Amino acid sequence: MRRDEVVKAIVATLLGLILVFPIYYTFAASFFEVHQFSASPPHLFPTNFSLHNYARALRESLLARFMFNSLFVSIVGSIIRMAVAILAAFATAYFNFRGRNFLFFFVLGTMMLPTDALIIENYLMVSRLGLLDTYLGIMATYLLAPVQMFMLRQAFKTLPNTFREVAMIDGCSDLDFLTKIVLPMTRPIVLTLSLHSFVTIWNTYLWPLLVTNNPKMRTVQVGITMLGYAENLDYGPIFAAISLVLLPSLILFLLLRKYIVEGIASGSMVG
């Protein structure tokens, strides 16, 4: 192996360890005993693998309810978001209608608007519609996704138009063409964008905080801040709760990692 390849391998390994270590320590600390958090030198491994901290986190807080709220909002919100993005991308990629380009660039232009700049107007709209403390109110700002629409449109346009012509000759409807030909051929980028949508909604903090006053309607990112206070921190249950929050994203990433790599590679070439 050449010297430059060795250096690249060492750098890549070090960067990988730097990225993985916080995740490892979070899961390891979720099994720590109380005395291990104040030990010197710091402990890197738990003395036992008791689930006591997890039991306390679930028993002494509404963590289970927070997890359910986040899972429901993230899954349903991602499905609706991707469905809207797929249909919009398909329409602007394959159908010729008046104002098609204007509609596409108008939606694309919303990407330049900072989300925080619209948060007051969005809150007032949700409040007037009576959607505070509701799942729909939490999901309201995530149902439209110009980034997903743009990426999907560009991916769809890489498919030769002859595919659609042949499908039409064989009696394939537009919906069949989309579901049986287009989506399977662009599966990596569709799954990558779906995972991105899930993680984005799952990790959102500010918007759910604003539109929920009832503790039972709060998402896990908001609810987890209620587990500890500066004057009475109990790190064991907090690390256990954080570990549970990390699990869905990690599991999805591990299950879809092959498609994610393919999606990133194909996404870098579309356009």
C-alpha positions as CSV (number, residue, x, y, z in Angstrom):
1,M,0.0,0.0,0.0
2,R,1.4,3.4,-1.0
3,R,2.1,6.0,1.6
4,D,-0.7,8.4,0.5
5,E,-3.2,5.5,0.8
6,V,-2.0,4.7,4.3
7,V,-2.4,8.4,5.3
8,K,-5.9,8.5,3.8
9,A,-6.8,5.3,5.7
10,I,-5.5,6.6,9.0
11,V,-7.3,9.9,8.5
12,A,-10.6,8.2,7.6
13,T,-10.3,5.9,10.6
14,L,-9.7,8.8,13.0
15,L,-12.6,10.7,11.5
16,G,-14.8,7.6,11.9
17,L,-13.8,7.2,15.5
18,I,-14.5,10.9,16.2
19,L,-18.0,10.5,14.7
20,V,-18.8,7.2,16.3
21,F,-17.5,7.8,19.8
22,P,-20.2,10.2,21.0
23,I,-22.9,7.7,19.9
24,Y,-21.0,4.9,21.6
25,Y,-20.5,6.8,24.9
26,T,-24.2,7.8,24.9
27,F,-25.3,4.1,24.8
28,A,-22.6,3.0,27.2
29,A,-23.5,5.8,29.7
30,S,-27.1,4.7,29.6
31,F,-25.9,1.6,31.6
32,F,-23.7,3.4,34.0
33,E,-24.2,3.3,37.8
34,V,-24.5,6.6,39.6
35,H,-20.9,6.6,40.9
36,Q,-19.5,6.1,37.4
37,F,-20.5,9.5,36.2
38,S,-18.3,11.2,38.7
39,A,-15.4,8.7,38.5
40,S,-11.9,10.0,37.8
41,P,-10.6,9.0,35.3
42,P,-13.9,8.8,33.4
43,H,-15.3,5.3,32.7
44,L,-15.7,4.3,29.1
45,F,-17.4,1.0,29.8
46,P,-20.4,0.1,32.1
47,T,-19.7,-2.2,35.0
48,N,-22.9,-4.1,34.2
49,F,-25.7,-3.9,31.6
50,S,-28.7,-3.4,33.9
51,L,-31.8,-1.8,32.3
52,H,-32.4,0.2,35.5
53,N,-31.9,3.6,33.8
54,Y,-34.2,2.7,31.0
55,A,-36.9,1.6,33.4
56,R,-36.6,4.8,35.4
57,A,-36.7,7.0,32.2
58,L,-39.9,5.3,31.1
59,R,-41.5,5.1,34.6
60,E,-40.7,8.6,35.9
61,S,-41.6,10.6,32.8
62,L,-43.9,10.6,29.8
63,L,-41.1,9.3,27.6
64,A,-43.2,6.5,26.1
65,R,-45.8,9.0,25.1
66,F,-43.2,11.4,23.7
67,M,-41.8,8.5,21.6
68,F,-45.2,7.5,20.3
69,N,-45.9,11.2,19.3
70,S,-42.6,11.5,17.5
71,L,-43.0,8.2,15.7
72,F,-46.5,9.0,14.6
73,V,-45.7,12.5,13.4
74,S,-42.5,11.4,11.7
75,I,-43.9,8.4,9.9
76,V,-47.2,9.9,8.8
77,G,-45.6,13.3,8.0
78,S,-42.8,11.6,6.0
79,I,-45.4,9.5,4.0
80,I,-47.5,12.5,3.2
81,R,-44.5,14.7,2.4
82,M,-43.0,12.1,0.1
83,A,-46.3,11.4,-1.6
84,V,-46.8,15.1,-2.4
85,A,-43.2,15.5,-3.6
86,I,-43.4,12.4,-5.8
87,L,-46.7,13.4,-7.4
88,A,-45.4,17.0,-7.9
89,A,-42.1,15.8,-9.3
90,F,-43.8,13.4,-11.7
91,A,-46.2,16.0,-13.0
92,T,-43.5,18.6,-13.6
93,A,-41.2,16.0,-15.2
94,Y,-43.6,14.3,-17.6
95,F,-46.6,16.4,-18.2
96,N,-46.8,19.4,-20.4
97,F,-49.2,22.0,-19.2
98,R,-49.4,25.8,-19.1
99,G,-47.3,27.3,-16.3
100,R,-45.4,24.1,-15.6
101,N,-42.0,25.8,-15.4
102,F,-43.4,28.7,-13.4
103,L,-44.9,26.4,-10.9
104,F,-41.7,24.4,-10.6
105,F,-39.5,27.5,-10.1
106,F,-42.1,29.1,-7.7
107,V,-42.0,26.0,-5.5
108,L,-38.2,25.9,-5.8
109,G,-38.0,29.6,-4.8
110,T,-39.5,28.8,-1.4
111,M,-36.2,27.0,-0.6
112,M,-34.7,30.5,-0.3
113,L,-37.0,31.5,2.5
114,P,-35.6,30.7,5.9
115,T,-37.9,28.5,8.0
116,D,-37.5,30.7,11.1
117,A,-38.6,33.8,9.1
118,L,-42.0,32.2,8.6
119,I,-42.5,30.6,12.0
120,I,-44.7,33.4,13.4
121,E,-47.0,33.4,10.4
122,N,-47.2,29.6,10.4
123,Y,-48.0,29.7,14.1
124,L,-50.8,32.2,13.6
125,M,-52.2,30.2,10.8
126,V,-52.2,26.9,12.8
127,S,-53.7,28.8,15.8
128,R,-56.5,30.3,13.7
129,L,-57.3,26.8,12.3
130,G,-57.6,25.4,15.9
131,L,-54.7,23.0,15.3
132,L,-52.7,23.7,18.4
133,D,-52.0,20.6,20.5
134,T,-52.9,18.3,17.5
135,Y,-50.8,16.0,15.4
136,L,-51.9,17.8,12.2
137,G,-50.7,21.1,13.7
138,I,-47.3,19.6,14.5
139,M,-47.0,18.2,10.9
140,A,-48.4,21.2,9.2
141,T,-45.1,22.8,8.2
142,Y,-43.5,19.6,7.0
143,L,-46.1,18.4,4.5
144,L,-44.5,20.4,1.6
145,A,-40.9,19.7,0.6
146,P,-39.4,21.7,-2.3
147,V,-36.0,20.0,-1.9
148,Q,-37.5,16.5,-2.2
149,M,-39.6,17.7,-5.2
150,F,-36.5,19.1,-6.9
151,M,-34.3,16.1,-6.3
152,L,-37.1,13.7,-7.4
153,R,-37.9,15.7,-10.6
154,Q,-34.3,15.7,-11.6
155,A,-34.0,11.9,-11.0
156,F,-37.2,11.2,-12.9
157,K,-35.9,13.3,-15.9
158,T,-32.9,11.1,-16.2
159,L,-35.1,8.2,-17.4
160,P,-35.5,8.2,-21.2
161,N,-38.9,9.4,-22.4
162,T,-39.2,6.3,-24.5
163,F,-40.0,4.4,-21.3
164,R,-43.2,6.3,-20.9
165,E,-44.0,6.0,-24.6
166,V,-43.6,2.2,-24.6
167,A,-45.6,2.0,-21.3
168,M,-48.4,4.0,-22.8
169,I,-48.5,1.7,-25.9
170,D,-48.8,-1.3,-23.6
171,G,-51.8,0.2,-22.0
172,C,-50.0,1.4,-18.8
173,S,-51.7,4.3,-17.1
174,D,-49.8,7.3,-15.7
175,L,-50.2,5.9,-12.2
176,D,-49.0,2.5,-13.2
177,F,-46.0,4.0,-15.0
178,L,-45.1,5.9,-11.8
179,T,-45.5,3.1,-9.4
180,K,-44.3,0.2,-11.5
181,I,-41.5,1.8,-13.5
182,V,-40.4,5.2,-12.3
183,L,-40.3,4.6,-8.6
184,P,-38.5,1.1,-8.7
185,M,-35.9,2.6,-11.0
186,T,-35.3,5.5,-8.7
187,R,-35.6,3.6,-5.5
188,P,-32.3,4.6,-3.9
189,I,-32.9,8.3,-4.1
190,V,-36.6,7.9,-3.0
191,L,-35.5,5.9,0.1
192,T,-32.7,8.4,0.8
193,L,-35.1,11.3,0.7
194,S,-37.7,9.4,2.8
195,L,-35.1,8.8,5.5
196,H,-34.0,12.4,5.3
197,S,-37.7,13.5,5.8
198,F,-38.1,11.1,8.8
199,V,-35.0,12.3,10.5
200,T,-35.8,16.0,9.8
201,I,-39.2,15.7,11.4
202,W,-38.0,13.5,14.2
203,N,-35.2,15.9,15.2
204,T,-37.3,19.1,15.0
205,Y,-37.5,21.0,18.3
206,L,-38.7,24.5,18.0
207,W,-41.9,24.1,16.0
208,P,-43.4,21.3,18.2
209,L,-42.4,23.4,21.3
210,L,-44.5,26.3,20.0
211,V,-47.6,24.5,18.9
212,T,-47.9,22.1,21.9
213,N,-48.9,23.2,25.4
214,N,-50.3,19.8,26.6
215,P,-47.3,17.7,27.8
216,K,-49.0,14.6,26.4
217,M,-48.8,16.0,22.9
218,R,-45.2,16.9,23.0
219,T,-42.6,15.2,20.8
220,V,-39.6,13.4,22.2
221,Q,-37.2,16.3,21.3
222,V,-39.2,18.7,23.5
223,G,-40.1,16.2,26.2
224,I,-36.6,15.0,26.8
225,T,-35.7,18.5,28.1
226,M,-38.2,17.9,30.9
227,L,-36.2,14.9,32.3
228,G,-33.5,16.9,34.2
229,Y,-32.8,20.3,35.7
230,A,-29.5,22.0,36.5
231,E,-30.0,21.6,40.3
232,N,-31.1,18.0,40.2
233,L,-29.5,16.1,37.2
234,D,-29.8,12.4,37.1
235,Y,-27.6,11.4,34.2
236,G,-28.5,7.7,34.0
237,P,-32.1,8.1,32.9
238,I,-31.2,11.1,30.7
239,F,-28.6,9.0,28.8
240,A,-31.1,6.2,28.6
241,A,-33.7,8.5,27.1
242,I,-31.2,10.0,24.6
243,S,-30.3,6.4,23.5
244,L,-33.9,5.6,22.9
245,V,-34.2,8.8,20.9
246,L,-31.2,7.9,18.7
247,L,-32.4,4.3,18.0
248,P,-35.0,4.9,15.3
249,S,-32.7,7.0,13.1
250,L,-29.8,4.6,13.6
251,I,-31.9,1.5,12.8
252,L,-33.2,3.1,9.6
253,F,-29.7,4.1,8.6
254,L,-28.4,0.6,9.1
255,L,-31.3,-1.0,7.2
256,L,-31.1,1.4,4.3
257,R,-27.4,2.2,4.2
258,K,-26.9,0.5,0.8
259,Y,-29.7,2.5,-0.8
260,I,-28.4,5.7,0.9
261,V,-25.0,5.3,-0.7
262,E,-26.6,4.7,-4.1
263,G,-29.0,7.6,-3.6
264,I,-26.3,10.0,-2.7
265,A,-24.2,8.9,-5.7
266,S,-27.2,9.1,-8.1
267,G,-28.3,12.4,-6.5
268,S,-24.9,13.9,-7.2
269,M,-25.2,13.1,-10.9
270,V,-28.8,14.2,-11.6
271,G,-29.6,17.5,-13.2
